[in-house]
């Protein structure tokens, strides 16, 4: 078996295994948007592909120099049929990191069947949440706790409405996500990021935006369709609407829409163990699935913790919430480009 460096994965046998965050169109879109180099490798045996690895190289003055799969996504970009192919690809990732003097390599994928080989560290802090979608929404409603059923029903009586769309909904989708992320104290991408994403992914991407009875934006999300699965790439609601169960309305409306489109699984996306997001997602009777997050660390470097639970970020988060939009909107993309 040998490893080859490639420019793209034009191999159906591999493409079928790579999820939306690891596919060529996603990596190419991130490269075009933020100019991060992409490194792709394929493991071959008798010209038959048995594994593939796609890594984004990030250089940032604050967050360092590293390699990562699934930029701005939950998992994938790394797939293999056996441990021989896996280990050859891992060796290639390590050699690349050493050559470019990267601080670490971060692999995000969904295979937790086996521990990582020597030299790699597993950091099991992220889960994803999979809702099996039945033929009708009522069948799913019966699985919820009585409190959650009550909250969903209340949300439907608050006068909320929802729109689904593509580039026609870009402005409102951006406002929903940028405003909600500001409230959470987190930087967000420029509107051009969502525009290029929609163009790159085409009909597989759908924006959703919710409004209250007065027509004010209350929340929104970005959803990706692959086969019979809908992926929640990013969804938030604004603070003023949370007590009226705007979050329940958004998710329930997306579920109804997905069932109408014939989907059988709703992947709610990753969340940190013990976070508020995990608590909310757990209300929807999902199958909780641990994600395999493996790291290789260069000598002298510690395991990275680029998330909101890191105590080092608490002051920055609190300060960001207080800054006006005319400061954070141009500054946000510069910061977040290093937080893939």
Residue pairs with C-beta under 8 A, 6 or more apart in sequence:
1 43
1 44
1 45
1 50
1 84
1 85
1 88
2 43
2 44
2 45
2 88
3 41
3 42
3 43
3 44
3 88
3 89
3 92
4 41
4 42
4 44
5 39
5 40
5 41
6 40
6 41
6 42
7 40
8 24
8 40
9 15
9 18
9 23
9 24
9 40
9 42
9 52
9 54
11 42
11 49
11 52
13 48
13 49
14 42
14 49
14 52
14 79
15 23
15 24
17 52
17 79
18 52
18 54
18 76
18 77
18 79
19 73
19 75
19 76
19 110
19 226
19 231
20 26
20 73
20 76
20 201
20 204
20 224
20 226
20 231
20 233
21 69
21 70
21 71
21 72
21 73
21 74
21 75
21 76
21 77
21 108
22 54
22 69
22 70
22 73
22 75
22 76
22 77
22 78
22 79
23 76
24 54
25 200
25 201
26 71
26 73
26 200
26 201
27 38
27 40
27 54
27 56
27 71
27 77
28 38
28 200
29 196
29 197
29 200
29 201
30 36
30 38
30 56
30 71
30 72
30 340
31 37
31 38
31 56
32 196
32 200
33 189
33 192
33 193
33 196
34 337
36 56
36 57
36 58
36 59
36 71
36 337
36 340
37 56
37 57
38 54
38 55
38 56
38 57
39 54
39 55
39 56
39 57
39 67
39 96
40 52
40 53
40 54
40 55
41 52
41 53
41 54
41 89
41 92
41 93
42 49
42 51
42 52
42 53
43 49
43 50
43 51
43 52
43 80
43 84
43 85
43 88
43 89
44 50
45 85
50 80
50 81
50 82
50 84
50 85
51 79
51 80
51 81
51 82
51 85
51 86
51 88
51 89
52 78
52 79
52 80
52 89
53 69
53 77
53 78
53 89
53 92
53 93
54 69
54 77
54 78
55 67
55 68
55 69
55 77
55 93
55 96
55 105
56 67
56 68
56 69
56 71
56 340
57 65
57 66
57 67
57 100
57 102
58 64
58 65
58 66
58 67
58 68
58 71
58 337
58 338
58 340
59 65
60 337
60 338
61 338
62 335
62 338
63 306
63 338
63 339
64 103
64 304
64 338
65 100
65 101
65 102
65 103
66 102
66 103
66 104
66 105
66 106
66 304
67 93
67 96
67 97
67 100
67 102
67 104
67 105
67 106
68 105
68 106
68 107
68 108
68 340
69 75
69 76
69 77
69 78
69 106
69 107
69 108
69 109
70 76
70 77
70 108
70 109
71 340
72 340
73 108
73 233
74 108
74 126
74 128
74 231
74 267
74 269
74 270
74 291
75 108
75 109
75 110
75 128
75 270
75 291
75 292
76 108
76 109
76 110
77 107
77 108
77 109
78 89
78 107
78 108
78 109
79 109
80 86
80 89
83 114
86 117
87 117
90 116
90 117
90 119
90 120
90 296
93 105
93 107
93 296
94 105
94 119
94 296
96 102
97 104
97 105
97 296
97 298
98 298
101 298
102 298
103 297
103 298
103 301
103 304
104 295
104 296
104 297
104 298
104 301
104 303
104 304
105 295
105 296
106 293
106 294
106 295
106 304
107 292
107 293
107 294
107 295
108 126
108 291
108 292
108 293
109 291
109 292
110 128
110 289
110 291
110 292
111 292
112 124
112 290
112 291
112 292
115 122
116 122
116 294
119 296
120 294
120 295
120 296
121 294
121 295
121 296
121 297
121 303
122 292
122 293
122 294
122 295
123 293
123 294
123 295
123 303
124 273
124 290
124 291
124 292
124 293
125 272
125 273
125 293
126 270
126 271
126 272
126 273
126 290
126 291
126 293
127 270
127 271
127 273
127 278
127 288
127 289
127 290
127 291
128 267
128 268
128 269
128 270
128 271
128 289
128 291
129 267
129 268
129 269
129 271
129 278
129 281
129 282
129 284
129 286
129 287
129 288
129 289
130 265
130 266
130 267
130 268
130 286
130 287
130 289
131 140
131 255
131 265
131 266
131 268
131 284
131 285
131 286
131 287
132 264
132 265
132 287
133 140
133 255
133 258
133 259
133 263
133 264
133 265
133 266
134 140
134 259
135 259
136 259
137 252
137 255
137 256
137 259
140 255
140 259
140 285
141 149
141 152
143 285
144 152
144 283
144 284
144 285
145 283
148 248
148 283
148 284
151 245
151 248
151 283
152 245
152 248
152 249
152 252
154 245
154 248
155 244
155 245
155 246
155 248
155 249
155 252
156 249
156 252
158 212
158 213
158 244
158 245
158 246
158 249
159 212
159 213
160 210
160 211
160 212
160 213
160 218
160 244
160 246
160 249
161 210
161 211
162 208
162 209
162 210
162 211
162 249
162 250
162 253
163 169
163 172
163 208
163 209
163 211
164 206
164 207
164 208
164 257
165 206
165 207
165 209
166 198
166 203
166 205
166 206
166 207
167 195
167 198
167 199
169 207
169 208
169 209
170 191
170 194
170 195
170 198
170 207
171 191
172 207
172 209
172 217
172 220
173 194
173 207
173 208
173 209
173 220
173 221
173 222
174 191
174 194
175 217
175 220
176 209
176 210
176 217
176 218
176 219
176 220
176 221
176 236
176 238
177 188
177 194
177 220
177 221
177 222
177 234
177 236
178 188
178 191
178 325
178 329
178 332
179 217
179 238
180 219
180 220
180 236
180 237
180 238
180 239
181 187
181 188
181 236
181 332
182 188
182 320
182 321
182 325
182 328
183 238
183 239
183 321
184 236
184 308
184 317
184 321
185 308
185 316
185 317
185 318
185 319
185 320
185 321
186 308
186 317
186 320
187 320
187 328
187 331
187 332
187 333
187 335
187 336
187 339
188 332
188 333
188 336
189 332
189 333
189 336
190 329
190 330
190 332
190 333
193 333
194 207
194 222
197 205
197 222
198 205
198 207
201 224
203 225
204 224
204 225
204 226
205 222
205 223
205 224
205 225
206 222
206 223
206 224
206 225
207 220
207 221
207 222
207 223
208 220
208 221
208 223
208 235
208 250
208 253
208 254
208 257
209 217
209 219
209 220
210 217
210 218
210 219
210 220
210 237
210 241
210 246
210 249
210 250
210 253
211 217
211 218
212 218
212 241
212 244
212 246
217 238
218 237
218 238
218 240
218 241
218 246
218 250
219 235
219 236
219 237
219 238
219 241
219 246
219 247
219 250
220 235
220 236
220 250
221 232
221 233
221 234
221 235
221 236
221 250
221 254
222 233
222 234
222 235
223 230
223 231
223 232
223 233
223 235
223 254
224 230
224 231
224 233
225 231
225 261
225 263
228 262
228 263
228 264
228 265
229 263
229 264
229 265
229 266
229 267
230 254
230 258
230 261
230 263
230 265
230 266
230 267
231 267
231 269
232 254
232 266
232 267
232 268
232 269
233 269
234 269
235 250
235 251
235 254
235 269
237 246
237 247
237 250
238 246
247 280
251 284
254 266
255 266
258 266
268 281
268 284
268 286
270 291
271 277
271 278
271 281
272 278
272 307
272 308
272 309
275 308
275 309
282 288
295 303
295 304
297 303
305 312
306 339
307 313
308 317
320 328
